[in-house]
């Protein structure tokens, strides 16, 4: 799904960001009552994290200002609520 070899010369950052998104997805699937906010990432890594959420039919949103911009992952029923 992800072309990790092109993502970053040091794939550890990519893998850590994807692992964090996968863990957040599991928390949401297991019934987290609110959005799970991830650590700040670059635009490329945030895009990959959004793709992880989409793969599980969850919603995601970026917020904050660079360099602290981050992704939040949540269920669809939280879309209309304040995150």
C-alpha positions in Angstrom: 0.0 0.0 0.0 2.8 2.5 0.9 5.9 2.9 -1.1 8.1 3.2 2.0 11.4 3.2 0.1 10.6 6.5 -1.5 9.2 8.0 1.7 12.3 8.9 3.6 16.0 7.9 3.4 15.6 6.9 7.1 12.6 4.6 7.0 12.4 4.5 10.8 10.5 7.8 10.8 8.0 6.5 8.3 7.5 3.2 10.1 7.1 5.0 13.5 4.5 7.3 12.0 2.6 4.4 10.4 2.8 2.3 13.6 1.4 5.2 15.6 -1.5 5.6 13.2 -2.2 1.9 13.3 -2.2 1.9 17.1 -4.6 4.9 17.1 -6.9 3.1 14.7 -7.0 0.1 17.0 -8.0 2.3 20.0 -10.7 3.9 17.9 -12.0 0.5 16.6 -12.0 -0.8 20.2 -14.3 2.0 21.3 -12.3 5.2 22.1 -14.8 7.8 23.0 -12.9 10.6 21.4 -10.4 11.4 18.7 -6.9 10.0 19.1 -4.4 12.7 18.4 -1.1 11.7 16.9 2.3 13.3 17.2 3.2 16.2 14.9 4.5 15.0 11.5 5.6 16.4 8.1 3.0 16.8 5.4 4.1 13.5 3.7 3.8 11.5 6.9 0.4 13.0 7.8 -0.8 12.0 4.3 0.3 8.4 5.0 -1.5 8.5 8.4 -4.7 9.8 6.8 -4.4 6.8 4.4 -4.2 4.4 7.3 -7.4 5.8 8.8 -9.1 5.7 5.4 -8.1 2.0 5.0 -10.1 1.2 8.2 -13.1 3.4 7.1 -12.3 5.9 9.9 -12.1 9.7 9.7 -9.1 11.8 10.2 -8.3 15.5 10.3 -5.1 17.5 10.5 -4.9 20.5 12.8 -2.4 22.9 14.2 0.3 25.0 12.6 3.6 23.8 11.1 5.8 22.4 12.5 3.3 21.1 15.1 0.6 20.1 12.6 -0.8 16.6 13.5 -3.5 14.1 12.6 -6.5 13.1 14.7 -8.2 9.8 14.0 -11.9 9.2 14.9 -15.1 7.4 14.1 -17.6 9.0 11.8 -20.1 9.6 14.6 -17.7 12.1 16.0 -17.5 14.2 12.9 -20.3 16.6 14.0 -19.0 16.8 17.6 -16.3 19.1 18.7 -13.0 17.4 18.6 
